[in-house]
Amino acid sequence: MINNYIWAGKKVRLRPVQPSDWDMFHHNDMDSENARLCDEIHFPRSEEGTRQWAEHQAANTYDGDNIFLAIETLDGTHIGSICTNNCNPRNGTFKYGVSIFREHWRNGYATDAVLIILKYYFEELRYHKVNAHVYAFNDGSIALQEHLGFVQEGKLRNMIYTMGKQHDEYIYGLTKLEFEKLT
């Protein structure tokens, strides 16, 4: 059967965050390495705080073209999240970020989720350029960007402080035309 649902790929589908997702996000927040790779290590949050955060996310429909969505496998297992931000319809540019819960790493889920987002933003919303900011110590994300055909366009020196020292941040980019050549 052919899947005609735009928010589904070969391995995952994207959906709004549901209040019941709080426990998976809370468990993921306890994973310091994953937190460091995606953003930064925050102060601990209570279960109730995570519940309130998930309820707030579930109530948000959208903010312009900026979104925050849950990623689940086609059988319904919640495995992470993906977001877009800094969406600029006038210039046709946006950024994205993706996070897969550790127990689901290296299964192609991030690739599939990103492809869904890129297809939607390029083919439905008329964006023509996407950027991803990647910490220099995040080998998995660097490999993901390069696997997807992104080009490293720049380096911001000494932008991230973690693990007791400063780290660079890489800027990767992909145009709609480059995406079309890959797909």
VEXZA-778661 format. One line per field, with one value per residue: z, x, y of N, C-alpha, C, O in turn; residue number from 1; residue in one letter. Coordinates in steps of 0.1 Angstrom, whole numbers, always signed. Each point is the difference from the previous one (the first is absolute). Example, Ala and Ser with C-alpha at 12.3 -4.5 7.8 and 13.67 -1.06 7.14 Angstrom:
BEGIN
n_zz <- (+78 / -14)
n_xx <- (+132 / -14)
n_yy <- (-57 / +11)
ca_zz <- (+0 / +0)
ca_xx <- (-9 / +9)
ca_yy <- (+12 / +11)
c_zz <- (+0 / +8)
c_xx <- (+9 / -8)
c_yy <- (+12 / +11)
o_zz <- (+7 / +1)
o_xx <- (+10 / +5)
o_yy <- (+0 / +11)
resi <- (1 / 2)
resn <- (A / S)
END
This chain:
BEGIN
n_zz <- (+0 / -16 / +5 / +4 / +15 / -4 / +13 / -20 / +16 / -5 / +8 / -12 / +22 / -15 / +20 / -1 / +7 / +9 / +5 / -15 / -13 / +12 / +0 / -18 / -1 / +10 / -9 / -15 / +10 / +2 / -20 / +19 / +0 / +8 / +23 / +9 / -1 / +16 / +20 / +14 / +10 / -2 / +6 / +19 / -13 / +10 / +16 / +21 / +9 / +8 / +20 / +18 / +7 / +12 / +22 / +12 / +6 / +19 / +18 / +4 / -6 / +5 / -9 / -6 / -6 / +15 / -4 / +10 / -10 / +3 / +12 / -19 / +15 / -17 / +12 / -9 / -11 / +21 / -19 / +0 / -5 / -6 / -5 / +2 / -12 / +14 / +8 / -18 / +9 / +16 / +20 / +13 / +17 / -1 / +20 / +1 / +9 / +3 / +6 / -1 / +3 / +19 / +14 / -3 / +17 / -13 / +3 / +3 / +22 / +9 / -5 / +11 / +20 / +2 / -2 / +19 / +17 / -1 / +4 / +22 / +13 / -4 / +10 / +21 / +9 / -14 / +15 / +7 / +20 / -2 / +19 / -2 / +19 / -8 / +17 / +4 / +19 / -13 / +11 / +19 / +16 / +12 / +15 / +20 / +14 / +12 / +19 / +16 / +5 / +21 / -2 / +1 / +13 / +17 / +5 / +14 / -4 / +5 / -14 / -4 / +15 / -5 / +16 / +9 / -15 / -7 / -6 / -15 / -13 / -1 / -17 / +7 / -19 / +1 / -20 / -4 / -6 / +17 / +10 / -10 / +4 / +19 / -5)
n_xx <- (+8 / -12 / +21 / -22 / +6 / -12 / -18 / -5 / +12 / +22 / +8 / +0 / -6 / -8 / +8 / -22 / +9 / +8 / -20 / -13 / +0 / -17 / -15 / -13 / -18 / -18 / -13 / -15 / -19 / -11 / -10 / +12 / +4 / -16 / -1 / +15 / -6 / -14 / +8 / -16 / +20 / -19 / -8 / +8 / -6 / -12 / -4 / +0 / +20 / +7 / -6 / +10 / +20 / +1 / -3 / +18 / +15 / -6 / +6 / +21 / -11 / -2 / +20 / -20 / +19 / -3 / +16 / -19 / +16 / -20 / +16 / -11 / +4 / +10 / +18 / +10 / +17 / -7 / +3 / -19 / +19 / -19 / +20 / -18 / +18 / -6 / -19 / +11 / -20 / +3 / +9 / -19 / +0 / +14 / -10 / +19 / -18 / +20 / -20 / +20 / -21 / +10 / -17 / -1 / +15 / +6 / -17 / +15 / +2 / +21 / +13 / -5 / +8 / +21 / +4 / -4 / +15 / +18 / -4 / -1 / +18 / +9 / -7 / +6 / +20 / +4 / -1 / +15 / -8 / +15 / -8 / +22 / -12 / +21 / -10 / +14 / -10 / -10 / +14 / -10 / +3 / +19 / +2 / -9 / +10 / +17 / -6 / -2 / +22 / -4 / -5 / +19 / -16 / -3 / +12 / -14 / +14 / +8 / -9 / +15 / -16 / +19 / -11 / -12 / -16 / +17 / -21 / +10 / -3 / -8 / +10 / -20 / +9 / -21 / +10 / -13 / +11 / +9 / -14 / -4 / +17 / -5 / -14)
n_yy <- (-12 / +9 / +4 / +0 / -15 / +19 / -4 / -8 / -10 / +1 / +19 / +19 / +3 / +14 / +5 / +5 / +19 / -19 / +7 / -12 / +18 / +9 / -16 / +0 / +13 / -7 / -16 / +7 / +7 / -20 / +2 / -6 / -22 / -14 / -3 / -14 / -22 / -4 / -6 / -6 / +1 / -11 / +20 / -9 / -17 / +16 / -17 / +7 / +0 / -19 / -6 / +10 / -9 / -19 / +3 / +6 / -16 / -12 / +12 / -6 / +18 / +22 / -4 / +7 / +8 / +16 / -14 / -7 / -12 / -9 / -10 / -5 / -17 / -11 / -7 / +19 / -10 / +5 / +12 / +12 / +11 / +12 / +9 / +14 / +7 / +16 / -6 / -6 / +3 / +15 / -7 / -3 / +14 / -18 / +1 / -12 / -9 / -11 / -9 / -10 / -8 / +8 / +0 / +22 / +2 / +17 / +15 / +17 / -5 / -1 / -18 / -19 / -2 / -6 / -21 / -10 / -1 / -14 / -21 / -6 / -3 / -20 / -19 / +1 / -4 / -16 / -16 / +16 / +6 / -16 / +7 / -5 / +3 / +2 / -11 / +17 / +7 / +16 / -14 / -4 / +16 / -2 / -16 / +6 / +14 / -9 / -10 / +16 / -3 / -5 / +22 / -11 / +9 / -14 / +18 / -11 / +17 / -20 / -15 / -17 / +6 / -12 / -11 / +17 / -3 / +13 / +7 / -13 / +19 / -21 / +10 / -9 / -6 / +9 / -4 / +18 / +19 / +11 / +15 / +19 / +14 / +11 / +17)
ca_zz <- (+0 / -1 / +10 / -5 / +11 / -1 / +12 / +2 / -9 / -1 / +14 / +11 / -3 / +9 / +5 / +11 / +13 / +8 / +14 / +5 / -4 / +10 / +7 / -9 / +0 / +14 / +0 / -9 / +6 / +10 / -8 / -1 / -12 / -11 / +2 / -4 / -15 / -6 / +5 / +12 / +12 / +8 / +14 / +0 / +0 / +7 / -9 / -2 / -9 / -14 / -4 / -4 / -13 / -10 / -2 / -7 / -13 / -7 / -3 / -11 / -13 / -7 / +1 / -14 / -6 / +10 / +6 / +8 / -2 / +4 / -10 / +4 / -10 / -6 / +9 / +11 / +11 / +1 / +0 / +0 / -4 / -10 / +0 / -9 / +6 / -8 / -13 / -6 / -13 / -10 / -6 / -4 / +8 / +14 / +7 / +6 / +10 / +2 / +11 / +1 / +13 / -1 / -3 / -14 / -9 / -11 / -7 / -12 / +3 / -2 / -14 / -5 / +6 / -7 / -14 / +0 / +2 / -12 / -11 / +3 / -1 / -13 / -10 / +4 / +5 / -9 / +5 / -9 / +7 / +14 / +7 / +12 / +8 / +6 / +9 / -6 / +6 / -3 / -12 / -5 / -7 / -12 / -10 / -5 / -10 / -12 / -6 / -6 / -11 / +5 / -2 / +11 / -5 / +9 / +14 / +10 / +9 / +15 / +2 / +10 / +11 / +6 / +3 / +5 / -10 / -11 / -12 / -12 / -5 / -15 / -7 / -12 / -8 / -12 / -8 / -6 / -12 / +4 / +6 / -11 / -6 / +8 / +2)
ca_xx <- (-8 / +7 / -3 / -2 / +0 / +12 / +8 / +6 / +11 / +1 / +2 / -6 / -9 / +0 / -13 / +1 / +3 / -12 / +3 / +5 / +14 / +9 / +9 / +11 / +8 / +6 / +11 / +11 / +7 / +10 / +11 / +8 / +7 / -9 / -3 / +12 / +1 / -11 / -2 / +9 / -5 / -8 / -3 / -10 / -14 / -9 / -9 / -11 / +5 / +0 / -14 / -5 / +6 / -7 / -13 / +2 / +3 / -12 / -9 / +6 / -3 / +12 / +4 / +4 / +5 / +8 / -7 / +6 / -8 / +5 / +3 / -3 / +1 / -12 / -8 / -5 / +9 / +5 / +14 / +7 / -7 / +6 / -6 / +5 / +0 / +6 / -7 / -1 / -7 / +4 / +12 / -1 / +10 / -3 / +9 / -7 / +7 / -7 / +5 / -5 / +3 / +12 / -3 / -5 / +10 / +6 / -10 / -5 / -12 / +2 / +0 / -13 / -7 / +5 / -5 / -14 / +0 / +5 / -9 / -11 / +4 / +4 / -10 / -13 / +1 / +8 / +14 / +10 / +12 / +0 / +13 / +1 / +12 / +5 / +12 / +12 / +2 / -12 / +3 / -12 / -7 / +8 / -1 / -13 / -1 / +7 / -7 / -12 / +5 / +3 / +14 / +5 / +1 / +7 / +4 / +1 / +10 / -1 / -13 / -7 / +8 / -5 / +10 / +12 / +8 / -8 / -1 / -5 / -13 / +0 / -12 / -2 / -11 / -5 / -10 / -11 / +5 / +8 / -9 / -7 / +10 / +2 / -12)
ca_yy <- (+12 / +13 / +9 / +14 / +9 / +9 / +0 / -13 / -5 / -15 / -6 / +8 / +11 / +12 / +3 / +9 / -5 / -3 / +1 / -13 / -2 / +6 / -9 / -3 / +12 / +0 / -10 / +5 / +11 / -5 / -5 / +12 / +0 / +4 / +14 / +8 / +0 / +7 / +14 / +2 / -7 / +9 / -5 / -11 / +4 / -10 / -6 / +9 / +10 / -6 / -2 / +14 / +3 / -8 / +5 / +12 / -3 / -5 / +11 / +8 / -5 / +4 / +14 / +2 / -13 / -6 / -12 / -10 / -12 / -13 / -10 / -14 / -10 / -3 / -8 / +8 / +2 / +13 / -1 / +13 / +12 / +8 / +13 / +10 / +13 / +11 / -1 / +14 / -2 / +11 / -4 / -14 / -8 / -4 / -9 / -11 / -8 / -13 / -8 / -13 / -5 / -9 / -15 / -1 / +5 / -8 / -8 / +7 / +7 / +14 / +2 / +0 / +11 / +12 / -1 / +3 / +15 / +7 / -1 / +9 / +14 / +3 / -2 / +5 / +13 / +7 / +4 / -5 / -2 / -4 / +0 / -8 / +3 / -13 / +1 / -7 / -13 / -9 / -8 / -6 / +10 / +4 / -11 / +1 / +11 / -3 / -10 / +6 / +8 / +13 / +5 / +8 / +13 / +8 / -4 / +10 / -5 / +1 / +4 / -8 / -4 / -12 / -9 / +7 / +8 / +6 / -8 / +7 / -4 / +0 / +4 / -8 / +5 / -8 / +7 / -8 / -6 / -11 / -10 / -6 / -9 / -12 / -8)
c_zz <- (+0 / +11 / -5 / +11 / +0 / +12 / +4 / -11 / -1 / +14 / +11 / -6 / +10 / +4 / +11 / +13 / +7 / +15 / +6 / -4 / +11 / +5 / -9 / +0 / +13 / +0 / -9 / +6 / +10 / -7 / -3 / -14 / -12 / +1 / -5 / -16 / -7 / +4 / +11 / +12 / +8 / +14 / -1 / +1 / +6 / -10 / -3 / -10 / -14 / -5 / -5 / -13 / -11 / -3 / -8 / -15 / -8 / -3 / -11 / -14 / -9 / +2 / -13 / -6 / +10 / +6 / +9 / +0 / +6 / -12 / +6 / -11 / -6 / +8 / +13 / +12 / +0 / +1 / +0 / -5 / -11 / +0 / -12 / +7 / -9 / -15 / -5 / -14 / -10 / -7 / -4 / +7 / +13 / +5 / +5 / +10 / +2 / +12 / +1 / +14 / -2 / -4 / -15 / -10 / -10 / -7 / -13 / +3 / -2 / -14 / -5 / +5 / -7 / -14 / -1 / +2 / -12 / -11 / +3 / -2 / -14 / -10 / +4 / +4 / -8 / +6 / -10 / +6 / +14 / +6 / +13 / +7 / +8 / +9 / -6 / +7 / -2 / -13 / -7 / -9 / -12 / -11 / -6 / -10 / -13 / -8 / -8 / -11 / +4 / -2 / +12 / -5 / +9 / +13 / +9 / +11 / +14 / +4 / +12 / +11 / +7 / +2 / +4 / -10 / -11 / -12 / -12 / -3 / -15 / -5 / -13 / -7 / -12 / -7 / -5 / -13 / +3 / +5 / -12 / -8 / +7 / +0 / -13)
c_xx <- (+9 / -4 / -1 / -1 / +13 / +9 / +6 / +10 / +0 / +1 / -8 / -11 / +2 / -14 / +2 / +4 / -14 / +4 / +5 / +14 / +10 / +10 / +12 / +10 / +8 / +12 / +11 / +7 / +11 / +13 / +9 / +8 / -9 / -4 / +11 / +1 / -10 / -1 / +10 / -6 / -6 / -1 / -11 / -14 / -9 / -9 / -12 / +4 / +0 / -14 / -5 / +6 / -7 / -14 / +0 / +4 / -12 / -10 / +4 / -3 / +12 / +3 / +6 / +3 / +9 / -8 / +8 / -9 / +7 / +3 / -4 / +2 / -13 / -9 / -4 / +9 / +6 / +15 / +8 / -8 / +8 / -6 / +6 / +0 / +7 / -6 / -2 / -6 / +5 / +13 / +0 / +10 / -6 / +11 / -8 / +9 / -7 / +7 / -7 / +5 / +11 / -3 / -4 / +11 / +4 / -9 / -5 / -12 / +2 / +0 / -14 / -8 / +4 / -5 / -14 / -1 / +5 / -10 / -12 / +4 / +4 / -12 / -14 / +0 / +9 / +14 / +10 / +13 / -2 / +14 / -2 / +13 / +4 / +12 / +11 / +2 / -11 / +3 / -12 / -8 / +8 / -2 / -14 / -1 / +7 / -7 / -12 / +4 / +2 / +15 / +4 / +4 / +8 / +2 / +0 / +9 / -4 / -14 / -7 / +9 / -6 / +12 / +13 / +7 / -10 / +1 / -5 / -14 / +1 / -14 / +0 / -12 / -3 / -10 / -10 / +5 / +9 / -8 / -6 / +10 / +2 / -12 / -6)
c_yy <- (+12 / +9 / +14 / +10 / +8 / -1 / -13 / -3 / -15 / -6 / +8 / +9 / +11 / +3 / +11 / -7 / -1 / +1 / -13 / -2 / +5 / -10 / -4 / +12 / +2 / -9 / +5 / +11 / -4 / -5 / +12 / +1 / +4 / +15 / +9 / +1 / +8 / +14 / +2 / -8 / +11 / -5 / -10 / +6 / -11 / -6 / +9 / +11 / -5 / -2 / +14 / +4 / -7 / +5 / +14 / -2 / -6 / +10 / +9 / -6 / +3 / +14 / +4 / -13 / -7 / -11 / -8 / -13 / -12 / -9 / -13 / -9 / -2 / -9 / +8 / +2 / +14 / -1 / +13 / +11 / +7 / +13 / +8 / +13 / +10 / -1 / +14 / -2 / +10 / -5 / -15 / -9 / -4 / -9 / -12 / -7 / -13 / -7 / -13 / -5 / -11 / -14 / -2 / +6 / -10 / -10 / +7 / +9 / +15 / +4 / +1 / +12 / +13 / +1 / +5 / +16 / +7 / -1 / +9 / +15 / +4 / -1 / +6 / +15 / +10 / +5 / -6 / -3 / -4 / +0 / -9 / +5 / -12 / +3 / -9 / -14 / -10 / -7 / -6 / +10 / +5 / -11 / +1 / +11 / -4 / -11 / +5 / +10 / +15 / +3 / +8 / +14 / +10 / -6 / +12 / -5 / +3 / +5 / -8 / -4 / -12 / -9 / +7 / +8 / +5 / -9 / +9 / -5 / +1 / +4 / -8 / +6 / -9 / +9 / -9 / -7 / -12 / -11 / -8 / -10 / -13 / -9 / -5)
o_zz <- (+8 / +2 / -5 / -3 / +2 / -1 / +11 / -11 / +2 / +2 / +10 / -12 / +11 / -7 / +5 / +2 / -1 / +3 / +9 / +5 / -1 / +2 / +5 / +0 / +1 / +5 / +4 / -2 / +3 / +7 / -10 / -5 / -8 / -10 / -6 / -5 / -10 / -8 / -2 / +0 / +5 / +3 / -9 / +6 / -2 / -12 / -11 / -8 / -10 / -11 / -10 / -9 / -11 / -12 / -8 / -9 / -12 / -10 / -6 / -2 / -6 / +6 / -3 / +1 / -3 / +5 / -1 / +4 / +2 / -10 / +11 / -12 / +5 / -2 / +9 / +10 / -11 / +10 / +0 / +1 / -2 / +3 / -5 / +9 / -10 / -9 / +6 / -10 / -12 / -12 / -8 / -5 / +6 / -7 / +2 / +0 / -1 / +2 / +1 / +4 / -10 / -8 / -4 / -12 / +2 / -4 / -6 / -9 / -5 / -4 / -8 / -8 / -4 / -5 / -9 / -8 / -5 / -7 / -10 / -7 / -4 / -9 / -9 / -2 / +4 / -5 / -7 / -7 / +7 / -7 / +6 / -6 / +7 / -5 / -4 / -7 / +5 / -10 / -12 / -11 / -11 / -11 / -12 / -11 / -11 / -12 / -11 / -7 / -8 / +0 / +4 / -9 / -5 / +3 / -3 / +6 / +4 / +8 / +6 / -2 / +5 / -7 / -3 / +3 / -1 / -2 / +3 / +5 / -6 / +6 / -9 / +6 / -5 / +7 / +0 / -2 / -6 / -3 / +0 / -5 / -5 / +3 / -1)
o_xx <- (+9 / -12 / +10 / -3 / +11 / +12 / +5 / -1 / -10 / -3 / -3 / -2 / +4 / -9 / +11 / -3 / -9 / +11 / +9 / +6 / +12 / +11 / +11 / +12 / +11 / +11 / +12 / +12 / +9 / +10 / -2 / +1 / +4 / -1 / -3 / +3 / +2 / -5 / +12 / -12 / +6 / +4 / -8 / -3 / +3 / -2 / -5 / -8 / -3 / -3 / -7 / -7 / -3 / -4 / -8 / -6 / -2 / -7 / -8 / +4 / +6 / -8 / +12 / -8 / +5 / -11 / +13 / -11 / +12 / -7 / +4 / -1 / -11 / -13 / -7 / -4 / +6 / +5 / +13 / -12 / +12 / -12 / +11 / -9 / +5 / +7 / -6 / +7 / +0 / +1 / +9 / +4 / -9 / +9 / -12 / +12 / -13 / +12 / -12 / +11 / +0 / +7 / -1 / -3 / -1 / +4 / -10 / -6 / -9 / -6 / -4 / -7 / -8 / -4 / -4 / -8 / -7 / -2 / -4 / -7 / -3 / -1 / -8 / -9 / +2 / +5 / -3 / +10 / -8 / +9 / -11 / +10 / -9 / +10 / -2 / +6 / +0 / -6 / +0 / -4 / -6 / -2 / -2 / -5 / -5 / +0 / -4 / -9 / +3 / +8 / -8 / +9 / +5 / -4 / +6 / -3 / -5 / -2 / -10 / +12 / -12 / +10 / +11 / +11 / -11 / +10 / -7 / -4 / +4 / -10 / +9 / -9 / +8 / -9 / +2 / -3 / +0 / +3 / -1 / -5 / +4 / +2 / -10)
o_yy <- (+1 / +2 / +6 / +12 / -6 / +2 / -2 / +4 / -6 / -12 / -7 / +2 / -2 / -1 / +2 / -12 / +8 / -3 / +0 / -10 / -3 / +3 / -1 / -1 / +4 / +3 / -1 / +2 / +7 / -3 / +8 / +11 / +9 / +7 / +10 / +10 / +6 / +9 / +4 / -3 / +9 / -11 / +0 / +11 / -12 / +5 / +0 / +5 / +7 / +2 / +0 / +6 / +6 / +1 / +2 / +6 / +4 / -1 / +7 / -11 / -9 / +8 / -2 / -10 / -11 / +2 / +0 / +1 / +0 / +1 / -3 / +4 / +4 / +0 / -6 / +6 / +3 / -6 / -1 / +0 / -3 / +2 / -3 / +2 / -4 / +3 / +8 / -2 / -3 / +2 / -4 / -10 / +6 / -4 / +1 / +2 / +0 / +2 / -1 / +1 / -8 / -6 / -11 / +1 / -12 / -11 / -5 / +6 / +7 / +10 / +9 / +6 / +8 / +10 / +6 / +6 / +10 / +10 / +7 / +7 / +11 / +9 / +2 / +8 / +11 / +10 / -9 / -4 / +6 / -4 / -1 / +0 / -6 / +6 / -11 / -9 / -12 / +3 / +0 / -3 / +2 / +4 / -3 / -2 / +3 / +0 / -5 / +5 / +8 / -9 / +9 / +1 / +10 / -11 / +10 / -10 / +10 / +9 / +5 / -4 / +1 / +1 / -5 / +5 / -4 / -7 / +9 / -11 / +11 / -4 / +1 / +5 / -8 / +5 / -13 / -12 / -10 / -12 / -12 / -10 / -10 / -12 / -7)
resi <- (1 / 2 / 3 / 4 / 5 / 6 / 7 / 8 / 9 / 10 / 11 / 12 / 13 / 14 / 15 / 16 / 17 / 18 / 19 / 20 / 21 / 22 / 23 / 24 / 25 / 26 / 27 / 28 / 29 / 30 / 31 / 32 / 33 / 34 / 35 / 36 / 37 / 38 / 39 / 40 / 41 / 42 / 43 / 44 / 45 / 46 / 47 / 48 / 49 / 50 / 51 / 52 / 53 / 54 / 55 / 56 / 57 / 58 / 59 / 60 / 61 / 62 / 63 / 64 / 65 / 66 / 67 / 68 / 69 / 70 / 71 / 72 / 73 / 74 / 75 / 76 / 77 / 78 / 79 / 80 / 81 / 82 / 83 / 84 / 85 / 86 / 87 / 88 / 89 / 90 / 91 / 92 / 93 / 94 / 95 / 96 / 97 / 98 / 99 / 100 / 101 / 102 / 103 / 104 / 105 / 106 / 107 / 108 / 109 / 110 / 111 / 112 / 113 / 114 / 115 / 116 / 117 / 118 / 119 / 120 / 121 / 122 / 123 / 124 / 125 / 126 / 127 / 128 / 129 / 130 / 131 / 132 / 133 / 134 / 135 / 136 / 137 / 138 / 139 / 140 / 141 / 142 / 143 / 144 / 145 / 146 / 147 / 148 / 149 / 150 / 151 / 152 / 153 / 154 / 155 / 156 / 157 / 158 / 159 / 160 / 161 / 162 / 163 / 164 / 165 / 166 / 167 / 168 / 169 / 170 / 171 / 172 / 173 / 174 / 175 / 176 / 177 / 178 / 179 / 180 / 181 / 182 / 183)
resn <- (M / I / N / N / Y / I / W / A / G / K / K / V / R / L / R / P / V / Q / P / S / D / W / D / M / F / H / H / N / D / M / D / S / E / N / A / R / L / C / D / E / I / H / F / P / R / S / E / E / G / T / R / Q / W / A / E / H / Q / A / A / N / T / Y / D / G / D / N / I / F / L / A / I / E / T / L / D / G / T / H / I / G / S / I / C / T / N / N / C / N / P / R / N / G / T / F / K / Y / G / V / S / I / F / R / E / H / W / R / N / G / Y / A / T / D / A / V / L / I / I / L / K / Y / Y / F / E / E / L / R / Y / H / K / V / N / A / H / V / Y / A / F / N / D / G / S / I / A / L / Q / E / H / L / G / F / V / Q / E / G / K / L / R / N / M / I / Y / T / M / G / K / Q / H / D / E / Y / I / Y / G / L / T / K / L / E / F / E / K / L / T)
END
